[in-house]
Amino acid sequence: MVHIDKRPRIDSTEETLDKTIPPNVESPTGVINALPAMATTKPTTTTKDNITEVNNYINGSFVPPIKSSYLPVINPSTSKEVGSVALSSKDDVSAAVSAASAAFPAWSNLTMKSRVAILLKFHYLIREHATELAKLIVIENGKNMTEALADVAKGNETVEYACSLPQIAQGKTLQVSREVTCMDRRDALGVVASIVPFNFPLMVPMWTVPIALACGNTVVLKPSEKVPLTMMRVAELFKEAGLPDGVFNMVQGTKEVVEALIDHPTVRAVTFVGSSPVANIVATRCRNLNKRVTALGGAKNHLIALPDCEVEGASSDIVVSFAGCAGQRCMAASVLLVMGDGEQQKALQEKIIDKASKIEPGSEAGKMGPVIDAGSYEKIMKYIEKSVENGAELLLDGRSWSKNEFAKNGGCWIGPTIIKHSSKEDAAMKEEIFGPVLSIYQVKSWSEAIEIENGNPFGNAASVYTTNGGHAEWFVSRFRASMLGINIGIPVPREPFSFGGLYGTQSKYGDMDITGDGAIEFFTNRIKVTSKWPMPNVDEFISGEGLSPATGHGPTDHANFAGTM
């Protein structure tokens, strides 16, 4: 359903932007805003009958889309509309990019310490408003409150890392030969775009935005149209923190916005997190334009349980890994390969089933929320049904949640589901489901386990459960994935370590990682400067002290051809 807004249309991008850039003024504690502002636009975010209208955020103000069209935002727990989000066009993207481009010279000319001073205030505001932000995540995404607070905390952890960049992002200087010095520095790219998914409304945007800003770039963010409420509030916190207008912008919408951001000649780099097919399309489109891109796709993460694993701890961790956040995360467990069929293995399986069966639906701590929408629900149901048709054993059937008392109020509810497969060729064993479904398959050897894990086309994560260090080392040296775990089912690297799938797989397309030092490299150009200065004409040098090797004193630098032909 499209809501048509009756407000006056913004007629052109050119008329909405003030092209004059006053001189930038830098203060000891931050920045005095000296960047262009929207000529006549005022904040237009409204709430009516508990329906929040989410507009674009351009040059420090919320502005309606030029075509005045909106999409409903649905609470996945109730199937009720909680908001309407702008359905933007290419012209809206042009307005946002123009604002970001106009803001770039003044922002990038600040020292990194001055930029980070604003991010420090922003970090404080995120922490102070953590509960408020988490409640928005629960409403629009369906996570339980504990998961939503973790979403906020993990996002703010990346903000904290960005605040440390003045200490870790400095360049290098080296005297490479007599009289010749090389140095490098990191220069901002310009306007960068970040396209993010629904599953972590705050954390994933914070993977890119704070680091990009600290490095001196200006940003245009495209949130998921399914979860725009959280980042709307975050935009307000950026404003409160003192971020100059135009430095951070948001354009709401769908495919047209994504394509316009990629194709815009002023956008220097694009980051994307989402499904593998779309990540491939985004990366290919950027590559055809010779544009820097990192596009992270989906996953099929394997856990391997050895007979010597610690059953109690492993079972709890496996359940959290596949059922946490309703299985809607690219690091979630999807396949459990159990080595052998002894008593220890049977005990592990029974513990996993028992703990997963006790999970209840809801938004309170320890409960599990719904999947994001009806499309995801139907997709997950089809994988379960197809597995059963192919002869798999359903150890725990989460389909019953759709008929319980809780689901009568609406929502896309499906409980933890555990499938024991007799064939490793089942679709649920090989394809990304993105829901609370765990496939269990018994293997006879370590080599068979590695063959299955290595044979999947993804490359995000893999983990092994064991109490033997030598066993663990054997597996982590052979896994075909970039983020590996030992006795941990969600092996997400935390800052300063970077996040990203393995090159050459469907989990990653493009350049570098999306957080940590990978993000610093992605969001900057490394500029190298080589310099040579004339010898000083002072008594010490004329008398012979401090003479260079070229004059015959000291060892000769045979690689120094400076000034010779």
N, C-alpha and C positions, 0 to 999 in steps of 0.2 A: 504494500500500500504506500502510495506517495502522497505526502501532505503538501499542499500548495500554499505557500506563504504569500499574503497579500501586501507585504511591505514594499516600499519603493525599491526598484532594482538599482544596483550599482552599474551605471552605464558603461564605464570603461575602466580598464586598469590604469591608464595614464592619468585619469582625472582623480583617482583616489590617492595618489602618492605625491607627496611634496618632494621635489627633486633636489632641493637645496640641502647640502650637507654642511652645517656649521662646523667650525674648528672643534676638534675633540679636546675636552678638558679632563685631565686625570688628577684625582685627589689622592691623598695618602691612604684613605680607607676604601677607595673604590672608584666609581666612575660617575661623573656628573653627566647626565644624559644629554647628548648633543647629536642625536640621530634623528632622521626624518620621522614625522608622525603622520597618521592618516589625517587628511584635511578636514573632514567633517564627520567621520564615523565615530560612534560611541558604542560602548558595550551593549550587546543586544541579547545576551543570554537570559532566558526567562524560564520560569517554572509555573505551570498552570495545571491544576488538578493532578499534582504529583508527576507530571510529564515534563521532563527537562529538555529544553531545546538546546542542542549543541551546534554551535556555528563554527565557522573557521576563525582562527586566531591569526591575524595579520597585522604586523607593525604595532603590536601592543594592544590591540582591540579585538573584540569578537565582532565579526561581520557576517551577515547572511550570505548564502551563496548567490551568485549572480542570477541563476535561473530559478531561484526561490523554490527548489524542490527538496524534499526531506524523506528519509527512510525511518521506519520505526526502530527503536531500540527495545529489545525484548528481554525481560528477566527470565533466564532459563529455568529458574525454580518454580515459576508460576505461569509462564507463557503470557504474562501480562506486559503491556507496553509501559515502559518507565521513562522513555525519552524519544526524541526525534532528532536525527543527525543529518546535517547538511549533505546533500547529494551534489557535490561540486563538479565543476567543468574545467576544461583547459584554461579558460579565462581566469578562474579563481587561482589556479596554479601560477599563472603568469603574475598575478598581483602579489602572491606570497613570495615568489622568487625575486620579483623586483624590489620588494621591501627588504629581503635578506641581502640582496646585492648592494643596495644603497647603504645598508648598515655595516657591510663588511669592512670598508677602509678604516673607519674609526675603531671598530672592535678589534680588528687584527693588529692595529698599531698600538694598542695598549700592551703593557708588559703582561706576561703570563701571570705574574703575581697579582696584578690588578684584576684580571679576569677571574682568577681563582678566588679572590676575596668575595666576589658575588656568589660563587658556587658554595663557599663556606656558609654564607647566610642561607642559601637555598637548602643545603644539607640540614641545617638547624630547623628550618621550617618543615621539611619533610618529616623529621623526627617528631616535631611538636604536633603535627597533623596526621600522624600515622594511623590512629584509630579512625578518623574521618575518612581517610583515603581507603583504608581496608574495608570499611562499610560500603563504599562505592563499588569496590571490586566484588564483594559478595553479591550486591544487587545485580550488576551487569554481567558478571562472569560465572557466578554460582559456587565459587570456592567456599570452604568453611572459613570461619574467622581466623583460625590459627594460620591457615595457608595464606589468607589474604594479608595478614600482618607480616608473614615471611616474604611475600611478594614485595611489600613496601621496604622491608629491611634489606633484602638482597639488592633491590634497586638503589637504595641509598648507600650501600656499600660501594657501588661503582662510582657514585658521586664522590664519596670519600677518596677513592683512588684518584679520581680526576683532580681533586684538591692537592694531591701530592705531586702533580706533574712538574712544578717548578724545581723539585729536588731530583727528579729522575729523567726528565726529557731534555736535558741540556745536550748540546753538541760536543764534539771532540776537537782538540787542537793537537797537532804534532809537527815538530820540525823534522821534515822528511829528508832533507839534505841541507848542507851548509847554505845559509841565507835564504832557504825556501821553506815555507811553512804551509801546511794544509789544515783547513778547518772545515767542519760541516755544521749546519744549523737546520732546524726544522721550520719550514714556512707553511702557513695555513694554505689550504687548497682554494677556499672561497666559499661558495654556497654548496652545501651538501644536503642530500635527501636521505631520510630514513623511513622505511616502510616496515611496519611491525604487525604481529599477529594478535589474536584475541586471547591467547592462553595465559599470558602474564601482562595485564594491562599497564602496570607500572615498571616492572623489572626490565622487560625487554627494551622499551624506549630508553631506559637509563643505561643500558649497555652501550649505547652510541652517543646520545645527546650530550651528556656532561663532558666526555672526553673530546668530542668534536668541538664543543664550545671552548674548553680550556686551551685547546691547540690553536684557537683563533678563527675558527670557521663560524659561519652563520648557518642555521639549520632550518629546513622545512621538513616537518614530520607528517607522515600519513598514518594516523592510528587506524586500528581495525574499526570498521563501521559497526561491528557488533559490540564493542566495548569503549565508547568514546568518552564516557562520563569522568573516568579517573584522570585522564590526561587533560581534560578541560580544567579541572581543579588544579592540576600541576602547573598549567600555564599561568593561572592566577598567582601561584606561589612564586614562579619565576619573576613575575612582575613585582611582587612584594619584596623579593630579594634584591631588587634593583637592577635586573637585567635590562639593558637598553632596548627600546622598541626596535623591532625588526631583526634582532639577533636570533630569536627563536620564533618560529611560525608553525601553524598547523593548518593543513587542508584536509577536510573530511571528504569521504567519498569512496568510490570503488575503482574499477578497472581504468576508467578514463583518467582519473587522477594519477594513478601509478604510471600509465604510459606517458602522460604529459610531463611528469617529473623526470622520467628517464630521458625523454626526447629534448627537454629544454636545454639549449646550448649553454646557459649560464650555470647549470647544475654540474659541478665538477666530479662528484662521486655519489654513488648510491649504495646503501645497505638495505638488505632485505632479509627477513626471517619468515618462513612459512612452509608450505608444502614443496616437495621436490619438483613436481612438474612446473609450478609457477616460478620457483627459484631458477630453474633452467632457462625459462623464457626470459626472466629479468636479466640474468647474466648474459645471455646471448644478445639481447637487444642492446645492452650497454656495450658489449664487446664490439658490436657492429658500428658503434659510435666512438670507439676507442676511449671509452669512459671507464674510470676505475669503479670496480664493483666487488662487493662480497655478498653472496646470496646463500644463506643457510637453508637447507631443505629438511626433509623428514628423517626418520630413523626406524630401525628395527633392532633394538638393543637386546643382546643376549647375556644371560646369567648362566654360569656353569657352577653347579654344586658338586663338590667332590665328597667321597664317603667320609672324609675326616673333618668335614665342616662342623661348626658349632651350631647345633640344630635350633636352639632357642633364639639366639641372636640372628641367625640367617633367616629363619622363617619370618620374624618380625620385619626385618629389613626388606625382604622380598615383597611382602604384602604392601608396605609403604611405597615401595618402588613402583609396583604396577597399578595400585589403586589410589594412591595419593593424587590429589588434583583431578580426580576422575580419570586418571590415565592420560590426561591431555597435556603432555609435555614431551618434548623431543628426547629427553633423557630417561623416560620411564622404561621399566623392564617390560619386555614383550614376550620373550621366549626364555624358559628355564630348561636348561639341559641338565638332566640328572644322571650322574655317573653310576651305573650299576642298578641293582634292584634288591639290595640287602635290607636288613631291619632299619639301619640308619636312614636310608633313602625313603623308606615307607614312613618313618617317623617324621621326617622333614615334610613330606607331602601332606600328611595328616595335620600337622601344625599349621601349615599354610592355609589349608581349607578351613580349619577351625577358626583361625584369627580373622580371615577374610569374611567368613560367614557372620561374624559378630558385628561387623561394621553396619551402622544404621544410616539412613538418609537424613540429611539436614545440613545446617550451616554452623552448628556448634563444633567445638573442638573435638576431634576424634571421629566425627561423622563425615560422610562423603556427599558432595554436592552433585548436581545433575551435569550432563554433558551440555554443550553450548547451545545446540539448536536441534530442530527436527531432522535436518539433513544428516548431522553427525549421528543422531540416534538410529536412524534407519540404516546407515552404513554399518554401524557396529552390530546391529541385529542380524544383518545379512551374513556377516562373517561367522557369527555364532551358528546360525541356521545351516549355513553351507558346511561347516565343520561337522555338525551332527549328521547331516546327510551323507558325508563321506566316511562315516564310521568312527569318528572321534567320540570319546567318552566325556560327557559333561559332568565334571566333579562338583561344580558350583554354578548354579544358573541364576545370573543377575537379571534375567528378563522378568522375573516375578515382581521386581520393583515397580514396573509400569502399572501393576494392578493393585498395589497396596493402598492403604488409607491415605498415605502422604501424597501420592500422585493424583488423588482426586481433585486437588486444587490446581492441577495443571503442571507443566514442567516436563523436562526431558530426562526422566529418571531411568537409569539402568544400573544395577548393582554390580559388585565385583563378580567376575565370571572366570572360572578356571576350566580349561579344556585340556584333556590328555589325548595326545595324538598318537596314532599308530603309523602315520605316514608323514615324513618330513616335507613332502610335496604339497601338503594342504595349504590353501591360500593364507590362512591365519598364521601359518608358520613362516611365511615369506614376505607378506605385504604389511605395510603400516596400517594399523587399525585406528589408533589415536583414541583409545577408550580404555576402560578398566577391565581389560581382558588379558589373562596370562595363559600362554600355551606351554604345556609341559611335554617334554619328549625325552625318553630314556635313551642314553647312548652307551655303547659298550667299551669305548676307548677314548683316551684323550685326543687321539688323532681324529676320530670321528667328530668329536665336539668342535675341534678347531676347523675341520672341513666345513661344518655347517655354518659356523660363525663367519669364517672367511668367505663363504660362498654367497652371502647376502649382499645386495648391491649398495647397501647403506654403510656408513662408517662413522657414526657418532660415538657410541659407547659400548663397552663390554666389561663384564666383571666376573671374578671367580671367588667362590667361597671355599676357604680351606684354613686349616690351622698350621700348615707347613709352608715355610717361606720358600723352600726350593720348588714346591709345586706351584706356588703363586708366580714365581719368577718364570717358570716354563711357559705358563699361559700368557702373561703380560708381554712376553717377548715375541709371541706369535699371533696375538689378536690383530685383526684388521679393523682398527678403529682408532680415533685420536684421543679419546678421553676414557681412561681405563680405571677400573676399581678393583680393590682387594678387600673383600668383606664389606663392601658398600655398594648398594644397588643404584644410587644416583650419583655417579662420580663427577659431579660438576666442579671444575676447578674454580677456586676463589681467587680474587685479586691478591697479588699482581699477576697470577697465571691467566692466560687468555682462553677464551671459549671459541670453539669452532670444530666442525667435522673434518674428516680426512679428505685431502685432495684426491681426486680421481674417483670419488664415490658420489652417490646421489644425495649425500648429506651436505655437500659443500661445492659451491661453484664460485669462481672468481678469486679474489686476492685476499690473503692474510686472514687473521682471526678478527672477531668482532669486539673483543674486550682486551684489557691488559695491554702489554707492549705491542700486540698485534694491531690494536686500535690506534695506538700512537703512530705506528708506521703507516697505517691506512689513511689517517686523516691529515697527514703532512707530506710535504715534498722535502726530500733531503737535498739541501743545496750545499755544494762543495766549493770552497774558495781556496785557491792556491796563490800565495803571494811571495814576492821577492823584493827586498828593499836595498837601495844602494849602501855600500859600506860607509860607516861614519868617517868623516874626514877630521879625526881628532888625533892628538899626539900619541895615544897608546897604540893605535893601529898603524900610524906612520912609522913608529919606532920598532914595530914588529910584534908587540903583544896583541894577542887576540886575532892574529892573521888567520884567514880561512885556509882550508886544505888546498884550494886552487893556487895559492901563492907558494906552495911547496912545503909548508909547515904542517906536520901531522899526517895521518893516513889520508890517502886520496879517496874521494867519493866517486867511484867509476860510473855511478848511475846519474850523476849530476851533469846534465847537458844544457842547463839553463843559459840562455843567451848565446848558444853556439849553434852552428849549422853543419 
